[in-house]
């Protein structure tokens, strides 16, 4: 399964998730994680048909608020309710260069 996903990621120019279940969410989050780790710099988007992904987007916002996700990384997720708008976002996408969480200061 991992080899198949790696091959698909290598061949893709971008990633779009349509409304779906666990498999869709797992694959989208995996590709976001790969972007976070710098394994690719391709746009990742949610086709938010009838606001299907609104709860997931709120979860991502909550993760930023609770400092589990850097706000810059939140911007990796592009979102639109129609395909044309999402493709327009992809056309203007600028890859992020974000430091990893390593080195976060902690008081001894």
N, CA, C and O atoms as a GROMACS GRO file, in nm:
protein
  432
    1UNK      N    1   0.082  -0.119   0.000
    1UNK     CA    2   0.000   0.000   0.000
    1UNK      C    3   0.087   0.126   0.000
    1UNK      O    4   0.061   0.220  -0.075
    2UNK      N    5   0.191   0.126   0.084
    2UNK     CA    6   0.280   0.242   0.091
    2UNK      C    7   0.348   0.266  -0.044
    2UNK      O    8   0.361   0.380  -0.087
    3UNK      N    9   0.393   0.159  -0.109
    3UNK     CA   10   0.459   0.173  -0.238
    3UNK      C   11   0.365   0.231  -0.342
    3UNK      O   12   0.406   0.314  -0.423
    4UNK      N   13   0.237   0.190  -0.341
    4UNK     CA   14   0.138   0.242  -0.435
    4UNK      C   15   0.117   0.391  -0.412
    4UNK      O   16   0.113   0.469  -0.507
    5UNK      N   17   0.103   0.431  -0.286
    5UNK     CA   18   0.081   0.572  -0.254
    5UNK      C   19   0.204   0.656  -0.290
    5UNK      O   20   0.190   0.768  -0.339
    6UNK      N   21   0.321   0.603  -0.267
    6UNK     CA   22   0.444   0.674  -0.303
    6UNK      C   23   0.452   0.695  -0.453
    6UNK      O   24   0.487   0.803  -0.500
    7UNK      N   25   0.419   0.593  -0.529
    7UNK     CA   26   0.421   0.603  -0.675
    7UNK      C   27   0.318   0.707  -0.723
    7UNK      O   28   0.350   0.790  -0.809
    8UNK      N   29   0.197   0.703  -0.667
    8UNK     CA   30   0.096   0.801  -0.706
    8UNK      C   31   0.142   0.943  -0.672
    8UNK      O   32   0.122   1.035  -0.751
    9UNK      N   33   0.202   0.960  -0.557
    9UNK     CA   34   0.250   1.092  -0.516
    9UNK      C   35   0.360   1.141  -0.609
    9UNK      O   36   0.365   1.259  -0.644
   10UNK      N   37   0.447   1.053  -0.649
   10UNK     CA   38   0.555   1.090  -0.741
   10UNK      C   39   0.501   1.135  -0.876
   10UNK      O   40   0.555   1.227  -0.938
   11UNK      N   41   0.395   1.070  -0.923
   11UNK     CA   42   0.339   1.100  -1.055
   11UNK      C   43   0.245   1.220  -1.056
   11UNK      O   44   0.219   1.277  -1.162
   12UNK      N   45   0.194   1.258  -0.940
   12UNK     CA   46   0.093   1.364  -0.932
   12UNK      C   47   0.156   1.503  -0.942
   12UNK      O   48   0.271   1.524  -0.903
   13UNK      N   49   0.078   1.596  -0.996
   13UNK     CA   50   0.117   1.737  -0.996
   13UNK      C   51   0.055   1.811  -0.878
   13UNK      O   52   0.104   1.916  -0.837
   14UNK      N   53  -0.053   1.755  -0.824
   14UNK     CA   54  -0.126   1.815  -0.713
   14UNK      C   55  -0.216   1.706  -0.653
   14UNK      O   56  -0.228   1.596  -0.707
   15UNK      N   57  -0.280   1.740  -0.540
   15UNK     CA   58  -0.366   1.644  -0.472
   15UNK      C   59  -0.499   1.709  -0.437
   15UNK      O   60  -0.503   1.818  -0.380
   16UNK      N   61  -0.607   1.642  -0.473
   16UNK     CA   62  -0.742   1.691  -0.443
   16UNK      C   63  -0.818   1.580  -0.372
   16UNK      O   64  -0.824   1.467  -0.421
   17UNK      N   65  -0.875   1.613  -0.258
   17UNK     CA   66  -0.960   1.518  -0.187
   17UNK      C   67  -1.106   1.559  -0.209
   17UNK      O   68  -1.144   1.674  -0.192
   18UNK      N   69  -1.186   1.462  -0.248
   18UNK     CA   70  -1.330   1.478  -0.261
   18UNK      C   71  -1.394   1.425  -0.134
   18UNK      O   72  -1.330   1.350  -0.060
   19UNK      N   73  -1.517   1.461  -0.105
   19UNK     CA   74  -1.583   1.405   0.013
   19UNK      C   75  -1.572   1.253   0.014
   19UNK      O   76  -1.594   1.187  -0.088
   20UNK      N   77  -1.539   1.198   0.130
   20UNK     CA   78  -1.521   1.055   0.143
   20UNK      C   79  -1.509   1.014   0.288
   20UNK      O   80  -1.542   1.090   0.379
   21UNK      N   81  -1.462   0.893   0.308
   21UNK     CA   82  -1.454   0.836   0.442
   21UNK      C   83  -1.312   0.827   0.495
   21UNK      O   84  -1.227   0.909   0.462
   22UNK      N   85  -1.289   0.726   0.577
   22UNK     CA   86  -1.161   0.710   0.644
   22UNK      C   87  -1.043   0.704   0.547
   22UNK      O   88  -0.940   0.768   0.569
   23UNK      N   89  -1.057   0.628   0.440
   23UNK     CA   90  -0.948   0.615   0.344
   23UNK      C   91  -0.910   0.748   0.282
   23UNK      O   92  -0.792   0.780   0.268
   24UNK      N   93  -1.010   0.825   0.245
   24UNK     CA   94  -0.987   0.957   0.188
   24UNK      C   95  -0.914   1.047   0.288
   24UNK      O   96  -0.816   1.113   0.253
   25UNK      N   97  -0.962   1.048   0.412
   25UNK     CA   98  -0.900   1.132   0.514
   25UNK      C   99  -0.757   1.087   0.543
   25UNK      O  100  -0.668   1.171   0.560
   26UNK      N  101  -0.735   0.958   0.548
   26UNK     CA  102  -0.601   0.906   0.575
   26UNK      C  103  -0.506   0.946   0.463
   26UNK      O  104  -0.395   0.993   0.490
   27UNK      N  105  -0.548   0.930   0.339
   27UNK     CA  106  -0.460   0.962   0.227
   27UNK      C  107  -0.432   1.112   0.221
   27UNK      O  108  -0.319   1.153   0.193
   28UNK      N  109  -0.535   1.195   0.245
   28UNK     CA  110  -0.513   1.339   0.241
   28UNK      C  111  -0.419   1.383   0.353
   28UNK      O  112  -0.328   1.463   0.330
   29UNK      N  113  -0.440   1.332   0.473
   29UNK     CA  114  -0.353   1.369   0.585
   29UNK      C  115  -0.211   1.318   0.564
   29UNK      O  116  -0.115   1.384   0.604
   30UNK      N  117  -0.197   1.203   0.502
   30UNK     CA  118  -0.062   1.151   0.475
   30UNK      C  119   0.010   1.244   0.378
   30UNK      O  120   0.127   1.277   0.399
   31UNK      N  121  -0.058   1.287   0.273
   31UNK     CA  122   0.008   1.373   0.174
   31UNK      C  123   0.038   1.510   0.234
   31UNK      O  124   0.138   1.572   0.199
   32UNK      N  125  -0.049   1.557   0.326
   32UNK     CA  126  -0.018   1.682   0.399
   32UNK      C  127   0.105   1.665   0.487
   32UNK      O  128   0.190   1.754   0.495
   33UNK      N  129   0.114   1.551   0.553
   33UNK     CA  130   0.230   1.524   0.638
   33UNK      C  131   0.357   1.521   0.554
   33UNK      O  132   0.460   1.573   0.596
   34UNK      N  133   0.350   1.460   0.437
   34UNK     CA  134   0.466   1.458   0.348
   34UNK      C  135   0.505   1.599   0.306
   34UNK      O  136   0.624   1.629   0.295
   35UNK      N  137   0.407   1.686   0.283
   35UNK     CA  138   0.437   1.826   0.251
   35UNK      C  139   0.503   1.894   0.371
   35UNK      O  140   0.601   1.967   0.355
   36UNK      N  141   0.450   1.869   0.491
   36UNK     CA  142   0.506   1.926   0.613
   36UNK      C  143   0.651   1.884   0.632
   36UNK      O  144   0.734   1.963   0.677
   37UNK      N  145   0.681   1.761   0.597
   37UNK     CA  146   0.817   1.708   0.613
   37UNK      C  147   0.909   1.748   0.498
   37UNK      O  148   1.028   1.718   0.501
   38UNK      N  149   0.854   1.816   0.399
   38UNK     CA  150   0.935   1.859   0.285
   38UNK      C  151   0.957   1.752   0.180
   38UNK      O  152   1.047   1.765   0.097
   39UNK      N  153   0.877   1.646   0.183
   39UNK     CA  154   0.893   1.539   0.085
   39UNK      C  155   0.834   1.575  -0.051
   39UNK      O  156   0.867   1.512  -0.152
   40UNK      N  157   0.747   1.675  -0.055
   40UNK     CA  158   0.697   1.730  -0.181
   40UNK      C  159   0.655   1.874  -0.157
   40UNK      O  160   0.638   1.917  -0.043
   41UNK      N  161   0.638   1.948  -0.266
   41UNK     CA  162   0.595   2.087  -0.258
   41UNK      C  163   0.477   2.110  -0.351
   41UNK      O  164   0.466   2.216  -0.413
   42UNK      N  165   0.390   2.012  -0.362
   42UNK     CA  166   0.275   2.017  -0.451
   42UNK      C  167   0.152   2.066  -0.375
   42UNK      O  168   0.139   2.041  -0.255
   43UNK      N  169   0.062   2.135  -0.445
   43UNK     CA  170  -0.059   2.183  -0.376
   43UNK      C  171  -0.150   2.069  -0.333
   43UNK      O  172  -0.161   1.967  -0.401
   44UNK      N  173  -0.216   2.089  -0.219
   44UNK     CA  174  -0.309   1.993  -0.162
   44UNK      C  175  -0.442   2.065  -0.136
   44UNK      O  176  -0.445   2.167  -0.067
   45UNK      N  177  -0.549   2.013  -0.190
   45UNK     CA  178  -0.675   2.082  -0.175
   45UNK      C  179  -0.792   1.993  -0.143
   45UNK      O  180  -0.794   1.874  -0.174
   46UNK      N  181  -0.890   2.054  -0.079
   46UNK     CA  182  -1.016   1.988  -0.048
   46UNK      C  183  -1.124   2.047  -0.137
   46UNK      O  184  -1.144   2.169  -0.140
   47UNK      N  185  -1.195   1.962  -0.210
   47UNK     CA  186  -1.312   2.007  -0.284
   47UNK      C  187  -1.428   2.001  -0.186
   47UNK      O  188  -1.487   1.896  -0.164
   48UNK      N  189  -1.460   2.116  -0.130
   48UNK     CA  190  -1.552   2.125  -0.016
   48UNK      C  191  -1.697   2.135  -0.064
   48UNK      O  192  -1.764   2.237  -0.046
   49UNK      N  193  -1.743   2.028  -0.126
   49UNK     CA  194  -1.879   2.021  -0.181
   49UNK      C  195  -1.981   2.028  -0.068
   49UNK      O  196  -1.977   1.949   0.027
   50UNK      N  197  -2.073   2.122  -0.080
   50UNK     CA  198  -2.179   2.142   0.020
   50UNK      C  199  -2.123   2.150   0.162
   50UNK      O  200  -2.186   2.103   0.257
   51UNK      N  201  -2.003   2.209   0.174
   51UNK     CA  202  -1.938   2.235   0.303
   51UNK      C  203  -1.904   2.106   0.380
   51UNK      O  204  -1.893   2.106   0.502
   52UNK      N  205  -1.887   1.998   0.305
   52UNK     CA  206  -1.858   1.868   0.365
   52UNK      C  207  -1.737   1.872   0.459
   52UNK      O  208  -1.738   1.812   0.566
   53UNK      N  209  -1.633   1.944   0.418
   53UNK     CA  210  -1.507   1.943   0.493
   53UNK      C  211  -1.500   2.054   0.600
   53UNK      O  212  -1.396   2.069   0.664
   54UNK      N  213  -1.606   2.130   0.620
   54UNK     CA  214  -1.602   2.236   0.721
   54UNK      C  215  -1.560   2.186   0.860
   54UNK      O  216  -1.478   2.252   0.924
   55UNK      N  217  -1.612   2.073   0.908
   55UNK     CA  218  -1.566   2.025   1.040
   55UNK      C  219  -1.416   1.992   1.043
   55UNK      O  220  -1.350   2.016   1.143
   56UNK      N  221  -1.364   1.937   0.934
   56UNK     CA  222  -1.221   1.906   0.928
   56UNK      C  223  -1.139   2.035   0.928
   56UNK      O  224  -1.036   2.043   0.995
   57UNK      N  225  -1.183   2.133   0.854
   57UNK     CA  226  -1.114   2.262   0.850
   57UNK      C  227  -1.116   2.328   0.987
   57UNK      O  228  -1.017   2.390   1.028
   58UNK      N  229  -1.227   2.316   1.058
   58UNK     CA  230  -1.234   2.370   1.195
   58UNK      C  231  -1.137   2.295   1.287
   58UNK      O  232  -1.075   2.355   1.375
   59UNK      N  233  -1.124   2.165   1.267
   59UNK     CA  234  -1.027   2.087   1.346
   59UNK      C  235  -0.885   2.136   1.320
   59UNK      O  236  -0.806   2.150   1.414
   60UNK      N  237  -0.852   2.160   1.194
   60UNK     CA  238  -0.719   2.213   1.162
   60UNK      C  239  -0.698   2.349   1.230
   60UNK      O  240  -0.591   2.375   1.286
   61UNK      N  241  -0.800   2.435   1.227
   61UNK     CA  242  -0.791   2.565   1.294
   61UNK      C  243  -0.773   2.549   1.444
   61UNK      O  244  -0.697   2.623   1.507
   62UNK      N  245  -0.844   2.452   1.502
   62UNK     CA  246  -0.831   2.425   1.645
   62UNK      C  247  -0.689   2.376   1.678
   62UNK      O  248  -0.633   2.413   1.781
   63UNK      N  249  -0.633   2.293   1.592
   63UNK     CA  250  -0.496   2.244   1.613
   63UNK      C  251  -0.397   2.360   1.614
   63UNK      O  252  -0.300   2.358   1.690
   64UNK      N  253  -0.420   2.460   1.530
   64UNK     CA  254  -0.335   2.580   1.531
   64UNK      C  255  -0.352   2.654   1.664
   64UNK      O  256  -0.254   2.691   1.728
   65UNK      N  257  -0.476   2.675   1.703
   65UNK     CA  258  -0.505   2.748   1.827
   65UNK      C  259  -0.441   2.680   1.948
   65UNK      O  260  -0.390   2.748   2.038
   66UNK      N  261  -0.442   2.548   1.950
   66UNK     CA  262  -0.386   2.471   2.062
   66UNK      C  263  -0.236   2.445   2.046
   66UNK      O  264  -0.175   2.375   2.127
   67UNK      N  265  -0.176   2.502   1.940
   67UNK     CA  266  -0.033   2.494   1.912
   67UNK      C  267   0.017   2.353   1.882
   67UNK      O  268   0.132   2.319   1.911
   68UNK      N  269  -0.069   2.272   1.822
   68UNK     CA  270  -0.026   2.142   1.771
   68UNK      C  271   0.011   2.151   1.623
   68UNK      O  272   0.070   2.058   1.567
   69UNK      N  273  -0.024   2.263   1.560
   69UNK     CA  274   0.000   2.285   1.418
   69UNK      C  275   0.041   2.430   1.398
   69UNK      O  276  -0.027   2.521   1.446
   70UNK      N  277   0.151   2.451   1.329
   70UNK     CA  278   0.193   2.588   1.300
   70UNK      C  279   0.095   2.651   1.201
   70UNK      O  280   0.047   2.584   1.110
   71UNK      N  281   0.067   2.778   1.220
   71UNK     CA  282  -0.029   2.845   1.133
   71UNK      C  283   0.017   2.845   0.988
   71UNK      O  284  -0.066   2.837   0.897
   72UNK      N  285   0.147   2.853   0.965
   72UNK     CA  286   0.197   2.847   0.827
   72UNK      C  287   0.163   2.713   0.762
   72UNK      O  288   0.132   2.707   0.644
   73UNK      N  289   0.168   2.606   0.841
   73UNK     CA  290   0.135   2.474   0.787
   73UNK      C  291  -0.014   2.460   0.759
   73UNK      O  292  -0.054   2.384   0.671
   74UNK      N  293  -0.095   2.533   0.832
   74UNK     CA  294  -0.240   2.531   0.806
   74UNK      C  295  -0.270   2.577   0.664
   74UNK      O  296  -0.366   2.532   0.601
   75UNK      N  297  -0.187   2.668   0.614
   75UNK     CA  298  -0.209   2.720   0.479
   75UNK      C  299  -0.173   2.621   0.369
   75UNK      O  300  -0.194   2.649   0.251
   76UNK      N  301  -0.120   2.506   0.406
   76UNK     CA  302  -0.096   2.400   0.307
   76UNK      C  303  -0.229   2.347   0.250
   76UNK      O  304  -0.232   2.293   0.139
   77UNK      N  305  -0.336   2.361   0.325
   77UNK     CA  306  -0.466   2.307   0.284
   77UNK      C  307  -0.542   2.414   0.206
   77UNK      O  308  -0.588   2.513   0.263
   78UNK      N  309  -0.554   2.393   0.076
   78UNK     CA  310  -0.634   2.481  -0.007
   78UNK      C  311  -0.775   2.426  -0.008
   78UNK      O  312  -0.796   2.306   0.005
   79UNK      N  313  -0.873   2.515  -0.025
   79UNK     CA  314  -1.013   2.471  -0.014
   79UNK      C  315  -1.100   2.557  -0.102
   79UNK      O  316  -1.086   2.679  -0.106
   80UNK      N  317  -1.191   2.490  -0.174
   80UNK     CA  318  -1.291   2.561  -0.255
   80UNK      C  319  -1.412   2.470  -0.272
   80UNK      O  320  -1.402   2.348  -0.262
   81UNK      N  321  -1.525   2.532  -0.299
   81UNK     CA  322  -1.649   2.454  -0.313
   81UNK      C  323  -1.675   2.408  -0.456
   81UNK      O  324  -1.765   2.327  -0.480
   82UNK      N  325  -1.598   2.459  -0.552
   82UNK     CA  326  -1.616   2.414  -0.690
   82UNK      C  327  -1.479   2.387  -0.753
   82UNK      O  328  -1.379   2.449  -0.716
   83UNK      N  329  -1.474   2.295  -0.849
   83UNK     CA  330  -1.346   2.254  -0.907
   83UNK      C  331  -1.268   2.369  -0.971
   83UNK      O  332  -1.146   2.376  -0.957
   84UNK      N  333  -1.337   2.458  -1.041
   84UNK     CA  334  -1.267   2.567  -1.110
   84UNK      C  335  -1.194   2.658  -1.011
   84UNK      O  336  -1.080   2.697  -1.034
   85UNK      N  337  -1.260   2.690  -0.901
   85UNK     CA  338  -1.197   2.775  -0.800
   85UNK      C  339  -1.077   2.707  -0.736
   85UNK      O  340  -0.976   2.771  -0.709
   86UNK      N  341  -1.089   2.577  -0.711
   86UNK     CA  342  -0.977   2.503  -0.652
   86UNK      C  343  -0.859   2.499  -0.749
   86UNK      O  344  -0.744   2.516  -0.708
   87UNK      N  345  -0.887   2.478  -0.877
   87UNK     CA  346  -0.779   2.477  -0.976
   87UNK      C  347  -0.714   2.615  -0.988
   87UNK      O  348  -0.594   2.625  -1.012
   88UNK      N  349  -0.793   2.722  -0.973
   88UNK     CA  350  -0.736   2.857  -0.972
   88UNK      C  351  -0.640   2.874  -0.855
   88UNK      O  352  -0.533   2.934  -0.870
   89UNK      N  353  -0.678   2.822  -0.738
   89UNK     CA  354  -0.588   2.828  -0.622
   89UNK      C  355  -0.460   2.749  -0.649
   89UNK      O  356  -0.351   2.792  -0.611
   90UNK      N  357  -0.474   2.634  -0.713
   90UNK     CA  358  -0.357   2.553  -0.745
   90UNK      C  359  -0.263   2.629  -0.840
   90UNK      O  360  -0.141   2.621  -0.826
   91UNK      N  361  -0.321   2.701  -0.936
   91UNK     CA  362  -0.241   2.772  -1.036
   91UNK      C  363  -0.154   2.881  -0.973
   91UNK      O  364  -0.048   2.913  -1.027
   92UNK      N  365  -0.197   2.937  -0.862
   92UNK     CA  366  -0.122   3.045  -0.798
   92UNK      C  367  -0.049   2.998  -0.672
   92UNK      O  368   0.008   3.079  -0.599
   93UNK      N  369  -0.050   2.868  -0.646
   93UNK     CA  370   0.010   2.813  -0.524
   93UNK      C  371   0.161   2.837  -0.521
   93UNK      O  372   0.231   2.815  -0.620
   94UNK      N  373   0.208   2.884  -0.407
   94UNK     CA  374   0.351   2.900  -0.382
   94UNK      C  375   0.390   2.805  -0.268
   94UNK      O  376   0.338   2.819  -0.157
   95UNK      N  377   0.479   2.710  -0.293
   95UNK     CA  378   0.518   2.616  -0.187
   95UNK      C  379   0.575   2.687  -0.066
   95UNK      O  380   0.642   2.790  -0.077
   96UNK      N  381   0.548   2.631   0.050
   96UNK     CA  382   0.598   2.686   0.176
   96UNK      C  383   0.730   2.621   0.213
   96UNK      O  384   0.754   2.504   0.186
   97UNK      N  385   0.814   2.700   0.274
   97UNK     CA  386   0.935   2.648   0.339
   97UNK      C  387   0.914   2.678   0.487
   97UNK      O  388   0.921   2.793   0.530
   98UNK      N  389   0.889   2.573   0.565
   98UNK     CA  390   0.857   2.591   0.706
   98UNK      C  391   0.953   2.508   0.790
   98UNK      O  392   0.977   2.391   0.761
   99UNK      N  393   1.007   2.571   0.894
   99UNK     CA  394   1.091   2.496   0.988
   99UNK      C  395   1.008   2.388   1.055
   99UNK      O  396   0.888   2.404   1.077
  100UNK      N  397   1.074   2.279   1.088
  100UNK     CA  398   1.006   2.171   1.158
  100UNK      C  399   0.994   2.205   1.306
  100UNK      O  400   1.051   2.304   1.352
  101UNK      N  401   0.921   2.123   1.379
  101UNK     CA  402   0.899   2.145   1.522
  101UNK      C  403   1.026   2.121   1.604
  101UNK      O  404   1.031   2.158   1.722
  102UNK      N  405   1.127   2.060   1.544
  102UNK     CA  406   1.251   2.031   1.617
  102UNK      C  407   1.312   2.161   1.667
  102UNK      O  408   1.315   2.261   1.595
  103UNK      N  409   1.360   2.160   1.790
  103UNK     CA  410   1.424   2.277   1.845
  103UNK      C  411   1.331   2.368   1.922
  103UNK      O  412   1.371   2.476   1.966
  104UNK      N  413   1.208   2.325   1.939
  104UNK     CA  414   1.112   2.404   2.017
  104UNK      C  415   1.166   2.419   2.159
  104UNK      O  416   1.206   2.321   2.223
  105UNK      N  417   1.168   2.541   2.205
  105UNK     CA  418   1.227   2.567   2.336
  105UNK      C  419   1.135   2.521   2.449
  105UNK      O  420   1.014   2.544   2.446
  106UNK      N  421   1.195   2.456   2.546
  106UNK     CA  422   1.121   2.409   2.663
  106UNK      C  423   1.201   2.452   2.786
  106UNK      O  424   1.323   2.436   2.790
  107UNK      N  425   1.135   2.506   2.885
  107UNK     CA  426   1.204   2.544   3.008
  107UNK      C  427   1.244   2.421   3.087
  107UNK      O  428   1.163   2.331   3.108
  108UNK      N  429   1.370   2.416   3.131
  108UNK     CA  430   1.416   2.298   3.207
  108UNK      C  431   1.355   2.289   3.344
  108UNK      O  432   1.383   2.195   3.419
   0.00000   0.00000   0.00000
